[in-house]
Amino acid sequence: PHQCCRFPSMVEASRGEGTSSEEATRYRNGVVKLSLAFLALFAGYFAAQGLQSSLNGVLGFINLGVLYTTFAFVCLLAPALLQGMEAKNVPIMPLLFLSGVAYLLMVVGCAFPIPAVGESGRTALIVVNLLLSFFVGAAAPILWTIQNTYVGRCAASACSDSTDSQALSRTTSSFNGMFFTFFQFAGAVGTGISSLVFAFDKGGSNRTFLFVLLGAISFVGNVAFLFLPKMPKPLDGLRARQGDCSREVAALGEQPL
């Protein structure tokens, strides 16, 4: 009889046939923890980034230009860098925390207004702002490459024992959807906090308080990187599945027609 098509639930998607529920849940929880860390880190960062042009004028646009130009070029180097580190058995997870420090410093740096033309310290603060933008642009590709690797390997490990050919695709989609569901709330949280502070601060005297608060939120997210579950080894589960499939094909070939 004809059965209606049904999308798998998140639990079903991350638990391939033959994979224990406990194993799938463990890897799914790792992605949830990563998602919450990114939510907190970027809640502060998105708010600071969104206020760059309104607080710093032309310098804000220059900061963003430096940041995204650096981001674009380092994107070409980050995957090879991380792959080389892993080939030498150097753990890459600590780089999540180090990359997050760049975001955190940029958020806190916004607490210090740029002095007017002719005032002392103006040039120094402009240079600091440009350097922080450069550091974020250099750290971002590393941060996002590790994020993508972590989610992908958790998905592969969660369905490593599955005999379903679609298990990896479903699990990867499920884990990515879960991550970006959490991540997209970062903009709402950061913008909401900024709006509330400015709503009660008509004179703009609470700028320092706002960015210290946003920095504290980003700090929590960055520290959370240190407590994430260990990253699964690359594609070990898939190699095992490929070996099983090869043995099955060889066995079929030995059967008489």
WOZIKA-V12990 format. One line per field, one symbol per residue. phi: phi as a letter, one per 30 degrees, with the letter a starting at -180 (. if undefined). A space follows every 10 residues. Layout:
phi: ???
This chain:
phi: .dcddbdddd dddcbdejcd dddddddddd dddddddded eddddedddd cedddcided ddedddeddd edddedceed dddddddcic dcdedddddd dddddddddd dcddddejdd iddddddddd ddddddddde ddedddeddd ddddddddcd cdcddcdddd dddddddddd dddddedddd dddddddddc bddidcedee dddddddddd ddddedcdee ddddhddddd dddddddddd ddddddd
